[in-house]
Amino acid sequence: MNYSIITSSYFDVAAKRLAKKYPSFKEDLKTFRKELLDNPLQGVELSPGIRKIRMAIKSKGKGK
């Protein structure tokens, strides 16, 4: 099955802000997209077709 990643305009604005704050964000986002396309069913399913997935940011430091 083919999957595509579609971002909202709200996400694009928030991502731009995060990229200014965290230098590694753009590379981390590319890695996250690749992992998501490899395994699209990862994370917690909130409702049918909607999933919540956490993304690690290297320059942010320790996280969950």
N, C-alpha and C positions, 0 to 999 in steps of 0.2 A: 504494500500500500504506500502511496506517495503522500508525504506530509510537507506542508510549507509553514513557515513561521511568519505571522503577520503581527506587526506591532501597532499599537494605538498612538495617536498624536501625543497623548498624555505621557506615555512611556518614552517616546522620543525626546520630549522636553526634559523629563526626569533623568534619562540616560545621559544627555548632554551635560546636565548639572553634575552628575556623579563622575563623569569623565574629567571634569575640571578639578574635582576634589580628590579623586583617586587616580594616580597615573596609570595603573595597570588595568583599569576598568575596560578599556576597549579590547585589549587582548583577552581578558577574562570573559567578556561577552562573546567573542568569536569562539572560544573554547566551549562555552556553555551551549551555544547554538549547535556546534558540531556534536556534542554529547546528546543533545536533545533530539537531533535528527537520527542519531544512531539508536537511541532508545526513547521513543516518544511517549512511552507509558510509565516513565519514572515519576516519582513524586506522589503526592496525596491527591486523590480524586475528590474534589469538592462537590461536584454534581456531574451528571453525564456530559462528557465533552469538555469539562473545565478542570484543570489540574493546577496545584500549587507546588512549585519547585523552588528551592532555595539555591541561590548562586553565590559561590564563594568569591570574594574580592581579595586578591593577594596583598595589595598595599593597605588594606583596611586592618589586617592583622588577624588575630584569633577570632574564630566565629563558631557557630554551631556545626 
